[in-house]
Amino acid sequence: MDLASGLLLGLGGYLLIVTVLHFLFPESHLDWSNINLENIAMPEGFVWGVATASHQIEGDNTNNWTQFEQREGKEQSGKACDHWNLWAKDHELLSELGVNSYRFSIEWSRIEPVQGEWNEAAIEVYSQMIDSLIAKGIEPMITLHHFSHPVWFEDLGGFYNRENIVHFQNYCKKLFPYFSSRVRKWCTVNEPDVFSIMGYHMGMFPPGQRSPIKAIRVMKNVMIAHGEVYHELKQMSPDSYIGLAKNVTIFDPYRRWNLLHWLTSFALNYIWNGAIISALKKGRMYGVSVKQVKNSADFIGLNYYTHVLTSPFLPQTTEIDLPSRNHETVTEFGYPMYAEGLDRASKWLSKLNLPIEITENGVADKEDNLRPKHLKRHLWMIAKLIQEGIDIKSYYHWSLMDNFEWAEGYSMRFGLYHVDYETQTRTLRASGKAYQSIIKQHQNN
Ligand code: GCO
């Protein structure tokens, strides 16, 4: 064969491969202008919720985050939404919205501020919160670890050291019996992927390190922690419904004719999503055994926000705008609004054969220009998925109110309620009203 025919053959082979990939892994895209978003019909019993996390709303915490905020000179979380003092009023907002479930997290650093010393007064406050929700007909869903933990745990190396997992188990086992007769739904950990990659690879979360190898080790350890805690809590209360919240970010090749972009997307999809599914399904992750993780969930929580278009030159920080398609609207966070991805993420998670709880979905949108549409597109997608037979039980909008958005501080506003941080006034946004009326329509049916 001469050089010219060799090159031609090579090129033909290359084109064939990318064409096959293109059809095997379509990047769905809907024409939203033809879709009636006013027609959202969820089945009876669908759970309507909102979500928050302790460090983002409570204020005056002392944990790995406050330590990091001070050390790195970041925006301080400070009083946040002062929810620790204003929680009873905030529960009224939940009633005003009409939600029948609320996902929130318990701040480990309040429960065990010093290793082995339990703060009964803090446990009592959470207990009152639970009673207040139940009295309002709002079912609590509790997250045990949502990115924040005590400083002493961080100083011991946090989840980087496998021998520290037992401390997390102790905290969970201590807390659980106080609430397990009143609370059925539990998330052990929130987003093992975001937690480890942002903290140990991107350096944007505590402890601010930049090593992909460390990030993978932490993600594996967080999954082991989840597995251990799941089995222990189920033994204590077999009727509890326990899972974890998984952030599914879909990685799509930026240029669909570029094989390198495809390879990057496959690698990232595996590291971020595939490894966690494999841990839950097979008890293996990154080629090692994590046997305690196999079958360690009664449901899978899906936190869905966007897809990321990948190339080998993907930015190593989330502070610059990510690439997007021409037809996509870019949100304030810099990533596109892509409700089609919720369809793909849910179908992909359904391989686990577990009920799916949409534990988070929302958008940063100060002026609330995009949020009403964002909300409706995602709800429309859920209704469609349920009709197609995907077992989605709930939707928890992120978030009830504006709050401390981690590395982005207070600049990103995700709330159905606007928060004035000076006066701690909460104001219902148009998107909040839209959510309220969708919920109401369903209750009247
Ligand atoms: C996360 C968290 C939330 C965020 C939300 C908006 O995904 O980082 O679970 O705490 O605030 O996702 O970015």
Boltz pocket constraint, residues with backbone or C-beta under 6 A from the ligand:
constraints:
  - pocket:
      binder: B
      contacts: [[A, 53], [A, 56], [A, 190], [A, 191], [A, 194], [A, 247], [A, 303], [A, 360], [A, 398], [A, 404], [A, 405], [A, 406], [A, 414]]
      max_distance: 6.0
